C-alpha cells in the first residue's frame, strides 16, 4: 500500500496550501499512491507520527484550501542536521512502518537542506525504496535556481497595494511629515522593492545597499523641501557599512530610523508601519499567477516523486524569455540550493535610495497580475480549518 507523505515547514504564506492542493488533486487523477498523508507540523510532527489522511479530499475542500492562508498542516522551524543521524534513522523507520515511499517537503532553504540530507542518508545506507522531493516556498523570494518563489507574488501584490493606500491616506494633510513602511526581508530586498510597483515610493532602502545615515537624511530633506512629504520603504534587514543590522533586539529598523529623523530635526513627524505577518497571510491580495503556479508546482512535484533519479531534488519555475511572461516547470538538485541567498540584483537598484529600474518593474509586474476569485462565507473569505486543530 504505497503512500505519499506531504509536510510544510518554516514561515507560511498565502499560497503554500495551493501546493498541497495540487499534490492531492494530482493523486486523485493519476493514482500513483494509495494514500496521500499530511505530516502535521513538519519534521517535528513526522517524527511523532502525527498524520492526517488527505486522499479523498472533496473538490470544494481542495478549492478552499487553495485560498486558505498559512500552513494548513502546521509548520515548524526544526531542522535536521548531519549530526542528528539517529533522527534520520527514526524517520526512515517511520516511513517504512507506514508504507510511505516518498516525502514531499514544502519550505524554504532549511527545508531543501532537509531534502538533500535525507537523500544523502538513504543513499549512504543503500536504502533504495524511499524518495524525497522539495517544493520551494518563501515570500522572501531568496532561493536560487528558481525565477521566483511561490508566495512572493501575493506578498508583493499586498505590499504594493498597501503602499499606495497608505500613501493616499498619508497625503490628506498639509503638514510636513515622513512615512516609513517596513517589510520582511532579512537578507534580500525583493519584498521591499515590490512596493515601488505602486509608483509612489520616494526612498527605498534594501539589505543589498549600505545604509548611510548622512545620505539618507539628506535625501529626506530634499524630498520634504520638494513635496512636503516623504514616503520611505525599507527591508527589516538593512545594514550599515560595517554589515551590522540597523535593527536590534529592542527596536525595529523602521522605529530606529524614525527616532533618527526626529532626533536630528529632519522632520517633526514620522509615522511607521511594520507589515509583519499580514504581508504573508492576506488572501484578499492573493495573486492569480501565484495561486496557479503554486498549485502546478504541487502537481509537478507529484509527477517527479515516483522516479528514483529525482529524489533529493527541488521543483522549480523558469522564465523562458524576457519579451513576455512565459514560464516552464523544472527540477534541480536540492543540494545546489542550500546555503545560498538570491539577493535583489544590485544593477536593478537606483542610486541614493531612489527606487528600482525598469528591468526590475518588468520582472515583478507580471507576477501580481489579476486576483483570484475568493469564495466568501458570512462576508469573510472561506478557509479550511487547519488540520492540526482537528481532533
N, C-alpha and C positions, 0 to 999 in steps of 0.2 A: 504494500500500500504506500506508494511514493507520495511524499508530501513536500510542499514548498513552504518555507518559513520567511515571513517578511517582518522587519522591525525598523523603527525610526530612532534616530538619536540626535543629540545636540540641539541647538536652538530651532524652534518651529518656524513655520512660515504660513502664508495664506494658500499655498498650493501644494504643500507636502502631502496632503491626503489625496490629491488628484493622482499622484504617482501610485499610491496604494490602490486606488480605484482602478487604475489602468492594469495593474498586475492581476487583480481579482477578475476583472472583465475578460482579460486575455485567456485566463484559465477556463472560464466558463465557455468560451468559444472554441478553445483548442484542446482542452483536457489533457495537458501534459502530466498533471498531477492529480491524484485522487482528492487531495485536500490542500487548501491554502490556509495556513495558520498565521495569525498575527502574534508576534512576540511583544508582550507588554513591557514598556519601559526599557527598550533596547537590550543590550547585552546583559545588563543587570537582571532584567526580568527573565531572559532566556536561561541564565544560569540558575534561576529559581524555578524553572519550568512553568512559567506563567504564560499560557497561550489562550488565544480565542480563535474559534473556527469561523473563517470568513468565506468559505467556499460557496455557499448558497445565498450570498448577498443579493437582495432584490434589486431590480432596475432602479427603483426610486431611491433606495438607500445608497446605491452607487452614485447616483446623480447628486444627492445631497452631500455625500462625502466629499465630492469634488469642490463644493463651496464651503466646506467646514474648515475654518482656520485652525492653526495649531496642530499638534500631533495627536490624532485620534487614538493611536496605540500607546500614547505616553512616550516620554523621551528619557534620556539620561546623559550625563557628562562622563560616565565611566569609560575608561579606555584600557583595552588590553595592551600589554606591552610584552616584549620578548622576555622579560624577567618573570612573567606570570604564566609559565608553561603549564602549571597544574590546572589553571583555569581553561587553557586551551584544551587540555586533555578532558576536562569535565564537560566542556561544550561539545566536543566530538562524541563523547559517550551519550549525552542527552540527545543529540541528533540521531544517533543510531537507535537509541531506545524508542524514539517516537517515529521512526522510519522517515526522517527528514533528509532529503537528498541535497537540497540547496537552501542557502540562506541569502536572501536579497536584503542588503543593508542600505538604508536611506540616510544620508547625512552629509557632513562636511569633511574637512581634511582628516580629522581624527578617525572618522568612520571609514574613510578609504584606507587609512592606516590599518584598521582592524581587518578589513577585507584582504589586504595584501599579506598581513601577518598570518591570518588563518590559512590562507592558501599555501604559504611557505611551510607552515607547520604540518599540514596533511601530506604535502609532498615529501617533506623530510621523514615522516613516519610511514611513507608509502601507503597512505590511505587513499584509494582511488575512487571511492563511491560518494564523496562529498564535494560540493562546489560552492563557491562564494562569489556573488556579484554585487558591485556597488552602484548606487544611484546618487548622483550629486544633488545637494540641496543646501544652499546657503544664500541668504539675502545679501550678504556682503559681496557676493559675486567675485570671490578672490581665489577660486580654484583654477588651476592650469588645465590645459588641454580640453577646454570647453569654451564655446563662444560666449555663453552666459549661463548662469546657474538658475535652475528653477527657483522661483520665489523672488528673485531680484526684480524682474519686470513689474510685478504687482507692487512691490515696495517702492520702486522708482516712480510708478504712477501715483501712488499715495503721497509721496514726498513732494513731487512737482505740483500736485493739486493743492496740498496743504500750504506750500509756499505761496501760491497765487492767492488763495483765500485769506491767509493771514496778512499778506501784503495789502490786500484791499481793505481789510479791517484796520490795519496799522496806519493807513494813509488818510483816514477820515478827519483827523485832527490837524490843525495848522502848526502845532508845537514841534520843535526840533527834537528828534529822538532817533535811537538806533534799535533795531530788532535783530536778535540773534536766534537762528534756528539750528539746533544741534541734532545730527543724525547718528546712527550707528556707523561703525567702520573703524575698527582699531588699527588695522594695518593697510587698508585700501580705501580710496575715496569715491568708489563707484556710487554709493548711496547719496552722499552729499552733492556730487556732481549732477545727479539726476534732477536736483532742484532747479538747475539752470534751464530745464525744458520749459519752465514757467515764463521765462524771459523777463523776470522781474528782479533777479538777484544782482545786487551791486558788488558784493565781495564774497569770494569763495575761498575757504582755507581747507586744504586737504592734507592727509598724512604724507603725501608724496612731495610736498613743498615745505620748506623750512618756515616756521612761524617767526617772523621778525617783528618784534614789538614796535619798533620805531616806524617801520614801513607801514604796518597795519594801522597804527593810529593816524599817520599822515594821510593814508587813503580814506579813512573815515572822515577826517576833517575836510578833505576835498569834496567828498560826496555830500556832506552836510551843507557845505557852502553853496553847492550847485542845486541841491534838491530839497534841503531842509530835513531830509530823511536818509537813512542808510539801512538797507536790508542785507544782513550778513548770514551766510550759511557755513557751518563748519562740521567736520567729522569729529567724533569723540576722541579719535586717536592722533590729533595734531601734536607736533613736537617742535621743540626749539632747535637751535643749531647744534646742540650737544646730543640730540637724539632723545632728550628727556620729555616725557609727556607733559603737556600743559596741565592736564587734569591730575588730581591726586586722590587719595582715599577720602579726603574730607570735602572736596569740591569738584564739580564737573568742569570741563573745559569751557563751556559756554558761560557759566557763572564766574569763572576766573577772568574771562575776557570782559564780562560786564563790570566787574569790580575795577578792572584796569581802566576801562573807558570812563567810569565815574570818578575814580581817584585822580586821574590825570586831567580832569575837567574837559575831556574831549567832547563829552555830551553830558547833560544833567539828567537825561532819562534814557534808560536802556531796558528793553523787555527781553526775556529769554523764554524759549520754548524748547524743551527737550522731548523729542518724539518717543524715545524709549520703546517699549514693546508694541505700541499702537502701529508703528510703521511696518510691522510684520504680521499683524492679525486683523487688519481692516478689510473684510471681504467686500465691502461696498466698492472699493477701488481695485478689485481683482481684475487683472489684465486677461483678456480672452486669449491672447497669444500665450501667455504664461500658463493658463489652465490647460489649454490644448496640448502644449508641448510637454507639460508635466505628466499628463495622462499618457501621452505617446511614449515618453521615456520609460514609464512603468511597463507598457506593452513591450518596448524594446528590450528592457532588462529581462522580462519573462522569456522572450524569444531566444535570447542568448543563454539563458540559465540552464538549459539541458545539454549544453555542449561543453565537454570537459576542457577543451582548449581555451575557453573564455573564463574559466574560473580564475579569480584574482583580478578581474578587470572591472572597469567603471564605464557605464554607458555615457555617451556624450552627444552634444549638439554642435554641428559645424555649419558656418555660413559659407555657402558655395561661391558667392560672388559679392562684390561691393556695389554693383549697379542697382540691385533690387534685393529686397529681403527674401531670401530663398535658402532654406536650411536642409540639412540631412542629418540623420542619426547615425552614430557610430559607436565604437568601443575602443578603450585604451587600457593598457596595463595600469592598474591602480598604484603600483609601486613608483610609477613616474610622477604621480600627482602629489604624493605625500611630501610634507615638509617644504612646500613651495608656496609662494604667495603671488597671485596675479594682481599687480598693482594697477592703478589707473594710469594709462600712458602719459608720461611727462610731456610728450610732444602735443598732447591734447589740452594742456593747461596753459592758460594765458598768463602773462607776466603780471606782477603786482596784485595778485588775487582777483583779477578781473574776469574770471569765469573759464569757460571751455571753448574749444574751437568748433568749427563747422563739422569736422570729421567726427568729433565726439557726439554732437547732436544727431548726425546721420546714423551713427551706430546705435544710439539708445532709443531714438524716436519710434522705430518700428516695433519695439518691444512693448510699448504701452498703448498701442492702437486698440481701440474698442474695449468695452466692458463685457463681462459675462452677464447672462440673463439670470439674475438672482431670483430664487424662489423664496417667497415670504410666507411666514405663518404668524398670525396675530400681529402683523405690522413690522416684524423684525425678521432678518434672514433665518431661514430654517437651517438647522445644523444636526449632525449626528451626535448623540450622547457619547462622549469618549468611552471607548471600550474598556479602558482601565477602571472606569467607575461602575461598570456592570457587575453585579454580584452573581 
